[in-house]
Amino acid sequence: MRQRYEQVADRLVEDLRRGTLRPGARLPGERDLAATLGVGRASVREALGALAVRGIVETRPGAGSFITDDAAERLAASDALPVGLALPADAGPDALLAARRAFEPEIAALAAARGPGSDPIIDELLAAMEQSADPSDAEQRRRWSDADRAFHRQLAVATGNPVILAVADHLASLMDQPLWRQLRDESTAVPGRTTLQLAEHRLIAAAIADGDAAAARTHTAQHIDRARRFMALD
């Protein structure tokens, strides 16, 4: 099942294909889009970020988000690309964590290498995790997991590489598998773990903001290794 932000992005792309949205058009604000589509603002923000990486949407400071002038051409070009080899639609938690361990430290390093500076979306996601770090509440754990997944996706966005983002999105989609959700929920329900993981997220974010690729790589690797231990996969 596609994630909510992907469904939002699909809807905007379909509106562009039908001509409801036109190149150069200004999109409604996040709040209005969220209300119209019946989703949260975080899903709208992620969808706009994904479309921006594809060159379909651009955000102009102080003006809002717009469909790019060449959005239709970009969609046509992507439609013409060969499908190639498909990634698996399902994978066990062990395989998924092994793949994340291989990719995500390098993704964080690439994000840091693009240059120093804080990312307001990452800052918002860290705040969301801090506000939902109570492991005794199931709804809080769900919000934590959503923010956690969005945080790691935002690292891929920060690389500016659409291929990396596509791979990261597929890995994230595998985290909807029932066994992964069960292990994740059992892991985060243990008191103290979300606090520790939040601290690790902050270290990763700080390294990226400082432009320190080596530190970003190291902190991300340590974070995933700890998640593996928490899920009792070692």
C-alpha positions in Angstrom: 0.0 0.0 0.0 1.4 3.4 -0.9 2.1 5.8 1.9 -0.2 8.8 2.4 2.3 11.4 1.1 2.7 9.3 -2.1 -1.1 9.3 -2.5 -1.1 13.1 -2.2 1.7 13.3 -4.7 -0.1 11.0 -7.1 -3.2 13.1 -6.8 -1.3 16.3 -7.7 0.4 14.6 -10.6 -2.9 13.3 -11.9 -4.4 16.8 -11.7 -1.5 18.0 -13.7 -2.0 15.3 -16.3 -5.7 16.2 -16.6 -5.0 19.9 -16.9 -6.7 20.8 -13.6 -3.2 22.0 -12.6 -1.2 23.9 -15.1 2.5 24.7 -15.4 3.3 27.8 -13.5 0.2 27.6 -11.3 0.5 28.5 -7.6 -0.6 25.6 -5.3 -2.8 26.3 -2.3 -1.1 26.6 1.0 -0.3 23.4 3.0 -3.2 23.9 5.4 -5.7 24.4 2.5 -4.3 21.4 0.6 -4.4 19.2 3.7 -8.1 20.2 4.3 -9.0 19.6 0.7 -7.4 16.2 0.4 -8.3 15.1 3.9 -4.7 14.5 5.1 -2.3 16.0 7.6 -0.1 18.9 6.8 3.0 16.6 7.2 1.7 14.4 4.4 1.3 17.4 2.2 4.7 18.7 3.1 6.3 15.3 2.2 4.4 15.1 -1.1 5.6 18.6 -2.1 9.1 17.7 -1.2 9.0 14.5 -3.3 7.6 16.5 -6.3 10.2 19.1 -5.8 13.0 16.5 -6.1 11.4 15.4 -9.4 11.4 19.0 -10.6 7.6 19.2 -10.8 7.1 21.6 -7.9 9.2 24.5 -6.8 8.9 26.5 -3.5 9.6 30.2 -3.7 10.4 31.8 -0.3 7.7 34.1 0.8 5.5 33.2 -2.3 4.5 29.6 -1.9 4.7 26.4 -4.0 4.3 26.4 -7.7 4.0 23.9 -10.5 7.2 24.3 -12.5 7.0 25.6 -16.1 8.4 22.4 -17.5 6.5 20.0 -15.3 4.5 18.5 -18.2 7.8 17.7 -20.1 9.3 16.2 -17.0 6.3 13.9 -16.6 6.4 12.9 -20.2 10.1 12.1 -19.9 9.6 10.0 -16.8 6.7 8.1 -18.5 9.1 7.2 -21.4 11.8 5.7 -19.1 12.1 1.8 -19.2 10.7 0.1 -16.1 13.9 -1.8 -15.5 14.3 -4.3 -12.6 11.6 -4.1 -10.0 12.5 -3.9 -6.3 10.9 -6.6 -4.1 7.4 -5.7 -2.8 8.1 -7.6 0.5 11.2 -8.3 2.6 11.8 -9.5 6.1 13.0 -7.1 8.8 16.5 -8.6 8.8 16.9 -7.9 5.0 15.4 -4.5 5.4 17.7 -3.4 8.2 20.7 -4.8 6.3 19.7 -2.7 3.3 19.2 0.4 5.5 22.6 -0.2 7.1 24.2 -0.2 3.6 22.4 2.8 2.2 21.4 5.3 5.0 24.9 6.1 6.4 25.9 7.1 2.9 22.7 9.0 2.3 23.4 11.0 5.5 26.9 11.7 4.4 25.7 12.9 1.0 23.2 15.2 2.7 25.9 16.7 4.8 28.3 17.1 1.9 25.8 19.4 0.1 26.8 22.1 2.5 26.1 23.3 6.1 22.8 24.6 7.2 19.8 23.4 9.2 16.8 21.9 7.5 13.5 23.3 8.9 11.6 20.1 8.0 14.1 18.0 10.0 13.8 20.4 12.9 10.0 20.0 12.8 10.3 16.2 12.7 12.6 16.2 15.7 10.1 18.3 17.6 7.3 15.9 16.6 9.4 13.0 17.9 10.0 14.8 21.2 6.3 15.5 21.6 5.4 11.8 21.0 8.1 10.0 22.9 5.8 8.5 25.5 6.2 4.7 24.9 3.2 3.8 27.1 0.7 5.3 24.7 -0.1 3.4 21.4 -1.1 6.6 19.6 2.0 8.3 20.7 4.1 5.4 19.4 2.3 5.6 16.1 3.1 9.3 15.8 6.7 8.6 16.8 7.0 6.0 14.1 5.5 8.3 11.5 8.0 11.1 12.4 10.9 8.7 12.6 10.2 7.4 9.1 9.7 10.9 7.7 13.0 12.0 9.3 15.0 9.3 7.5 13.2 10.1 4.3 14.0 13.7 4.6 17.7 12.8 4.7 17.2 11.3 1.2 15.4 14.5 0.1 18.4 16.5 1.4 20.8 14.7 -1.0 18.9 16.3 -3.9 19.2 13.0 -5.8 15.9 11.7 -7.1 17.3 8.1 -7.6 18.3 8.0 -3.9 14.9 9.3 -2.9 13.2 6.6 -4.9 15.2 3.9 -3.3 14.6 5.4 0.2 10.8 5.6 -0.5 10.7 2.0 -1.4 12.6 1.0 1.7 10.2 3.1 3.7 7.2 1.3 2.1 8.5 -2.0 3.3 8.2 -0.7 6.9 4.4 -1.1 6.5 4.8 -4.9 6.5 3.0 -6.4 9.5 6.1 -8.2 11.0 8.2 -5.0 10.8 5.4 -3.0 12.5 5.1 -5.6 15.3 8.9 -5.6 16.0 9.0 -1.8 15.8 6.1 -1.3 18.2 7.5 -3.8 20.7 10.9 -2.1 20.4 9.7 1.4 21.0 7.4 0.3 23.9 10.4 -0.2 26.1 10.9 2.9 28.4 13.9 5.0 27.6 14.4 3.8 24.0 12.6 6.6 22.2 14.6 9.1 24.3 17.9 7.5 23.3 16.8 7.3 19.6 15.8 10.9 19.7 19.2 11.8 20.9 20.7 9.8 18.0 18.5 11.6 15.5 19.7 14.9 16.9 23.3 13.9 16.5 22.6 13.0 12.8 20.8 16.2 12.2 23.6 18.3 13.8 26.2 16.6 11.7 24.3 17.3 8.5 23.7 20.9 9.5 27.5 21.3 10.2 28.3 19.7 6.9 30.3 16.9 8.6 29.8 14.0 6.3 32.0 11.6 8.4 30.1 12.3 11.6 26.7 12.0 9.8 27.8 8.6 8.4 29.0 7.3 11.8 26.0 8.5 13.8 23.5 7.0 11.2 25.3 3.6 11.2 25.3 3.5 15.0 21.6 4.4 15.0 20.7 1.6 12.7 22.9 -0.9 14.6 21.1 0.1 17.8 17.7 -0.3 16.1 18.7 -3.8 15.1 19.7 -4.7 18.6 16.4 -3.2 20.0 14.5 -5.4 17.5 16.5 -8.5 18.8 17.7 -9.2 15.2 21.4 -9.7 16.4 
